[in-house]
Amino acid sequence: MAIVKNYVQYLNGDMQIESEINKGTKVTITLAFELADDYINDEEESNNSYDISGLSVLVVEDNNVNMYLMTELLSLHNVKVTQAWNGKEAVDIFSSNPAGTFDIILMDLQMPVMDGIEAVKTIRKMDRKDAQEIPIIALSANVYTEDVAASSSAGMNGHLSKPVNFDTLCKAVYTAVKKII
C-alpha cells in the first residue's frame, strides 16, 4: 500500500482508505488527467461516423472469448454475424451461401485446420464474382511488416491488430464495404 500511495502522490493524485473489521477495505484513488486533442477528435468521429448497421459479416475466429466479444459488439450495432471457427469452415460457409450473402469477412490468421491465409487464397480462387470482390480484413496479433505483407499478398484488403479497437474496426469495415458499393 505504501508503494501505491507513493505512485499516486507522484502523479499528484489522492488515495483514501476506508476499512471496517469483518466487512472489508475500500481503496479510492483519484487521478486528474487531460485528454489529448486527438483522442477527443477520435471520440467525436467515432460517435458520428461509420454506421455499419445492417451489414452481414462472416467472423472467422478460433478463440471462444474473441468470437464472443466480436459477435456481441457487432450485434449491438445491428450487424448480422455468421461464425466460422477455422479457415476451412469459413470457406465452406462462404461457398455454400449465394453470392452477396456476406458484405465482409473478418479473418483471424492463426487457426487450426486451415489458417486465415490459406482460407483467403481458397476464397479468392473460387469461380464466382463475389469471391474476388468481397472485402476481407485480417485480425491478428501478428503485426510485423511481413505479416501484413503476407495478408495483402494472399488477397486481404486490410490488417488490424488484436486486441481490436472497436471504433477502428467500424471504420475499417465501413471503408472497405463502401468502396465496393
C-alpha positions as CSV (number, residue, x, y, z in Angstrom):
1,M,0.0,0.0,0.0
2,A,2.9,2.3,0.7
3,I,4.3,1.9,-2.8
4,V,0.9,2.6,-4.4
5,K,0.4,5.7,-2.2
6,N,3.8,7.0,-3.3
7,Y,2.9,6.5,-7.0
8,V,-0.4,8.2,-6.5
9,Q,1.2,11.1,-4.8
10,Y,3.9,11.3,-7.5
11,L,1.1,11.7,-10.0
12,N,-0.5,14.5,-7.9
13,G,-3.4,12.2,-7.0
14,D,-5.2,11.3,-3.9
15,M,-5.7,8.0,-2.2
16,Q,-8.3,7.3,0.5
17,I,-8.7,4.1,2.5
18,E,-11.8,3.1,4.4
19,S,-11.8,-0.2,6.4
20,E,-14.2,-2.0,8.7
21,I,-13.3,-5.1,10.6
22,N,-15.1,-8.2,9.2
23,K,-16.5,-6.1,6.3
24,G,-13.5,-5.2,4.1
25,T,-11.5,-2.4,2.8
26,K,-12.3,0.2,0.2
27,V,-9.5,2.0,-1.6
28,T,-10.3,5.0,-3.7
29,I,-7.6,6.6,-6.0
30,T,-8.3,9.8,-7.7
31,L,-6.0,11.0,-10.6
32,A,-6.5,14.0,-12.8
33,F,-5.6,13.6,-16.5
34,E,-6.2,15.8,-19.5
35,L,-7.5,14.2,-22.7
36,A,-5.3,14.7,-25.7
37,D,-6.9,16.7,-28.6
38,D,-6.6,13.7,-31.0
39,Y,-8.4,11.4,-28.5
40,I,-11.3,13.9,-28.3
41,N,-11.4,14.1,-32.1
42,D,-11.3,10.3,-32.5
43,E,-14.1,10.0,-29.9
44,E,-16.3,12.6,-31.7
45,E,-15.6,11.0,-35.1
46,S,-16.5,7.5,-33.8
47,N,-19.8,8.7,-32.4
48,N,-20.8,10.4,-35.7
49,S,-19.5,8.2,-38.4
50,Y,-19.1,4.7,-39.7
51,D,-22.6,3.3,-39.5
52,I,-22.2,-0.4,-40.1
53,S,-25.7,-1.4,-39.1
54,G,-27.5,-3.8,-41.4
55,L,-24.3,-5.5,-42.7
56,S,-23.8,-9.2,-42.9
57,V,-20.4,-10.3,-41.6
58,L,-18.6,-13.6,-41.6
59,V,-16.4,-13.7,-38.5
60,V,-13.7,-16.3,-38.6
61,E,-12.1,-16.8,-35.2
62,D,-11.0,-19.9,-33.3
63,N,-10.8,-18.3,-29.8
64,N,-14.0,-18.5,-27.8
65,V,-13.5,-15.2,-26.0
66,N,-12.6,-13.3,-29.1
67,M,-15.5,-14.8,-31.0
68,Y,-17.9,-13.9,-28.2
69,L,-16.7,-10.3,-28.0
70,M,-16.7,-9.7,-31.7
71,T,-20.2,-11.2,-32.1
72,E,-21.6,-9.2,-29.2
73,L,-20.1,-5.9,-30.3
74,L,-21.2,-6.3,-33.9
75,S,-24.7,-7.5,-32.9
76,L,-25.1,-4.5,-30.6
77,H,-24.6,-2.4,-33.8
78,N,-27.3,-4.3,-35.7
79,V,-24.8,-6.3,-37.7
80,K,-25.8,-9.9,-38.7
81,V,-22.9,-12.2,-37.7
82,T,-22.2,-15.6,-39.0
83,Q,-19.5,-17.5,-37.1
84,A,-16.8,-19.8,-38.5
85,W,-14.3,-21.4,-36.2
86,N,-11.5,-22.1,-38.6
87,G,-10.5,-21.3,-42.2
88,K,-12.0,-24.5,-43.7
89,E,-15.3,-23.8,-42.1
90,A,-15.2,-20.2,-43.4
91,V,-14.5,-21.5,-46.9
92,D,-17.4,-24.0,-46.6
93,I,-19.8,-21.4,-45.3
94,F,-18.9,-18.8,-47.9
95,S,-19.1,-21.3,-50.8
96,S,-22.4,-22.8,-49.7
97,N,-24.2,-19.4,-49.5
98,P,-25.4,-17.5,-52.5
99,A,-23.3,-14.6,-53.9
100,G,-23.9,-11.4,-51.9
101,T,-24.8,-13.2,-48.6
102,F,-21.9,-11.5,-46.8
103,D,-20.8,-7.9,-47.0
104,I,-17.3,-8.5,-45.5
105,I,-15.2,-11.2,-43.9
106,L,-13.2,-10.7,-40.7
107,M,-10.5,-13.3,-40.7
108,D,-8.2,-14.5,-37.9
109,L,-4.8,-15.6,-39.2
110,Q,-3.7,-18.4,-36.9
111,M,-6.3,-21.1,-36.6
112,P,-6.4,-24.9,-36.6
113,V,-7.5,-27.0,-39.7
114,M,-6.9,-24.1,-42.1
115,D,-5.2,-20.8,-41.3
116,G,-6.5,-17.4,-42.5
117,I,-4.0,-17.0,-45.3
118,E,-5.0,-20.3,-46.9
119,A,-8.7,-19.6,-46.4
120,V,-8.4,-16.3,-48.2
121,K,-6.4,-17.8,-51.0
122,T,-9.0,-20.5,-51.4
123,I,-11.9,-18.0,-51.4
124,R,-10.2,-15.7,-53.9
125,K,-9.7,-18.7,-56.3
126,M,-13.4,-19.5,-56.3
127,D,-15.2,-19.2,-59.6
128,R,-17.7,-16.6,-58.6
129,K,-17.6,-12.8,-58.8
130,D,-18.1,-12.0,-55.1
131,A,-15.1,-14.2,-54.2
132,Q,-12.8,-11.7,-55.8
133,E,-14.7,-8.6,-54.6
134,I,-15.7,-9.3,-51.0
135,P,-13.6,-7.3,-48.6
136,I,-11.6,-9.5,-46.2
137,I,-9.8,-7.9,-43.2
138,A,-7.2,-9.8,-41.3
139,L,-7.5,-9.7,-37.5
140,S,-4.2,-10.8,-35.9
141,A,-1.8,-10.2,-33.0
142,N,0.9,-10.6,-35.6
143,V,1.5,-7.1,-37.0
144,Y,5.1,-7.2,-38.2
145,T,5.7,-5.9,-41.7
146,E,6.0,-9.5,-43.1
147,D,2.7,-10.5,-41.5
148,V,0.8,-7.5,-43.1
149,A,2.5,-8.2,-46.4
150,A,1.5,-11.9,-46.3
151,S,-2.1,-10.9,-45.6
152,S,-2.0,-8.5,-48.5
153,S,-0.4,-10.9,-51.0
154,A,-3.0,-13.6,-50.0
155,G,-5.7,-11.2,-51.1
156,M,-6.8,-9.4,-47.9
157,N,-8.0,-5.8,-48.1
158,G,-6.7,-4.8,-44.6
159,H,-4.9,-5.9,-41.5
160,L,-6.0,-4.9,-38.0
161,S,-4.1,-5.8,-34.8
162,K,-5.5,-7.6,-31.9
163,P,-6.9,-6.6,-29.5
164,V,-9.0,-4.7,-31.9
165,N,-10.3,-1.3,-31.0
166,F,-13.9,-1.4,-31.9
167,D,-14.0,2.2,-33.4
168,T,-11.0,1.3,-35.6
169,L,-12.8,-1.9,-36.7
170,C,-16.0,0.0,-37.5
171,K,-14.0,2.5,-39.6
172,A,-12.2,-0.3,-41.5
173,V,-15.4,-2.2,-42.2
174,Y,-17.3,0.9,-43.3
175,T,-14.4,2.0,-45.5
176,A,-13.9,-1.5,-47.1
177,V,-17.6,-2.0,-47.7
178,K,-18.3,1.5,-49.1
179,K,-15.5,1.0,-51.7
180,I,-17.4,-1.8,-53.4
181,I,-20.9,-0.2,-53.3
